[in-house]
């Protein structure tokens, strides 16, 4: 098991590798859909080659970069929340009690 100090670093590395892999995979999926549709419509006498390939390649690239932007934005908000949690500013849903507040509530002196 990893020490607690290494877990955030491992999470950052995992997200970075996911972003790169996802960008490549989504781009190739768009390319494959475009080639498939060009070949399919070519059988029916519609001459769409290479336009659908270019369109779906562009959509794949756009989707990959949009996902990269969204994941980076989520990572930034997670980093901001982690920083706030270490500074004691995060809203954890628990009320922060001072020692004298606890004593007043429980009737202790």
N, C-alpha and C positions, 0 to 999 in steps of 0.2 A: 504494500500500500504506500502511496505517496504521502509525504508530509504535507500539512495544510498549506505551506508556503508555495509548493509547486503546483497545486491544483489550479489556481487562476492562470498560471502560465500555460499549462496544458490545455485549458479551455481556449485561450487565445490562439494557440497553435492549431488546434482542431478547427476553429472557425476560419482561420486563414487558409488552411488546406481545403476546406469545404468551398470557400469562395472561388478558388482557382479551378477546382474540379467542376463545380457547377457551371461556371462560365463556359468551359470547353464543351461539356456535355450538352447544354442547352443550345449552343451554336450548332453542333453537329446534328442535333435532333431537327432543328429548323432546316438545315441543309438537306437532310434525308427526306423530310416531308416535301420540300420543293422539288427534288429530283424525282421522287415517286409520283407526284402530281403531274409533272411535265411528261413523264413516260406514260402515265395513265391517259392523259388527255391527247397525247400524240397518237395513241392507238385508235382514237375516235376521230382522227383527222383534224383536231385543233392544234395549231402550231404555236404552243406557248413556250417552247424551249427557247431560251434559258430564263425567261421572265419570272416564272413561278419559283425557280431555284433562287434567283436573286432576291425576290420579295421575301421568301421564307427564311433565307439566310440572314437578311436584314432584320426580320422579326426575331430570329433566334439570338442575334447579337444584341439587339435592343433589350430583349428579355433578360439575357445574361447580365448586362450592365445594370439593368433596373434591380435585379435580385442582389447584385453586388452592392449597390447603393443602399438598398433596404437592410441588408445584413450588417453593413457598416454602421448605419444609423442605429440599429438595435444594439450593436456592440458598444457604440458610444453612450447610449442611454444606460446600458448595463454597467459600464465603467463609471458613469456618473453616480448611479445608485450605489455601487460598491464603495466609491470614495466617500459618499455621504454616510454610508453605514459605518465606515471606519472612523469618521469624524463625529459620529454620534448624532447626525442630523437626519438619518433615514427614518421614515415613518414605518415602524414595524407593527403597528396596531396595538402595542402595549403601552400603557401609561407609565411614564417614568416617575417613580416615587422617590422623594427625598426621605432621608432618615426621620426627620421631624414630622413629615406628613404621615409616615407609617405609624409613628408613635401616637399621633393624634387620632388616627383612625381606629387603632386598636386599644386605646386607653392606657397605653404605657407611658411612663415618664422618662 
